[in-house]
Amino acid sequence: MNLLILSGSAFPGSHTRSVAETIESLVGQPEHEVTHIDLRELDIPIFGQGKTDDTEYLKRLVEDADAVIIGTPNYHTSFSGILKNALDHLSIDEFEMKFVALYCNSGGMRNSDPLTQLRMVMRGVHAMVIPTQVCTCNEDFEKTETGYTLKNEALRERLSVMVDGLIKQSNSERVSI
């Protein structure tokens, strides 16, 4: 199985990136290939202002993925602009009937509002968002020299359940509309 993780934080070494790295470590089976894309590292112009090689690269990655995991920081009770812009470049062509899992990080307290909004966006491109999602907050991490490490074991377990559910759903028979 080909899993794609999209991290939507504008900052290097972010909490969102740390969760993506944790997810990568949880997908330990050799039959699963994990690609993690930190969207801040791609040259994706504002939607409507042209396309780049990175835009086409992102489209191919999403289209070729068996399942997608999308992570975002909570910016003003919503998901990040970097993620929104990247998703605006994508469509039903890449996401139709593809299973998607969601996670987010909020500063002071857990908040699932960004994921509620992402569910609506994913519905608009005909993706199948699984029910299990993960919301972290800053106190769930410890600071390291390179960023953050998720220290909350209950959330690590929830991430594992989310990933296992995503893999199980993605391996089920697909229905096309």
CORQUIDA-V137125 format. One record per backbone hydrogen bond with DSSP energy under -1.0 kcal/mol. CO is the residue of the C=O (numbers start at 1). NH is the residue of the N-H. If there is no record, write none. Layout:
<<CO NH> <CO NH>>
This chain:
<<1 33> <2 66> <2 67> <3 35> <4 69> <5 37> <6 71> <7 39> <14 18> <15 19> <16 20> <17 21> <18 22> <19 23> <20 24> <21 25> <22 26> <23 27> <26 28> <29 32> <33 3> <35 5> <37 7> <38 41> <39 42> <42 44> <46 49> <52 56> <53 57> <54 58> <55 59> <56 60> <57 61> <58 62> <59 63> <60 64> <61 65> <67 4> <68 101> <69 6> <70 103> <71 8> <72 105> <78 75> <80 84> <81 85> <82 86> <83 87> <84 88> <85 89> <87 90> <91 94> <91 95> <92 96> <95 98> <98 128> <99 68> <100 130> <101 70> <102 134> <103 72> <104 136> <105 74> <106 138> <107 138> <112 116> <113 117> <114 118> <115 119> <116 120> <117 121> <118 122> <119 123> <120 124> <122 127> <123 126> <126 97> <128 100> <134 104> <136 106> <137 140> <138 141> <140 151> <140 152> <142 149> <147 144> <149 142> <152 156> <153 157> <154 158> <155 159> <156 160> <157 161> <158 162> <159 163> <160 164> <161 165> <162 166> <163 167> <164 168> <165 169> <166 170> <167 171> <169 172>>
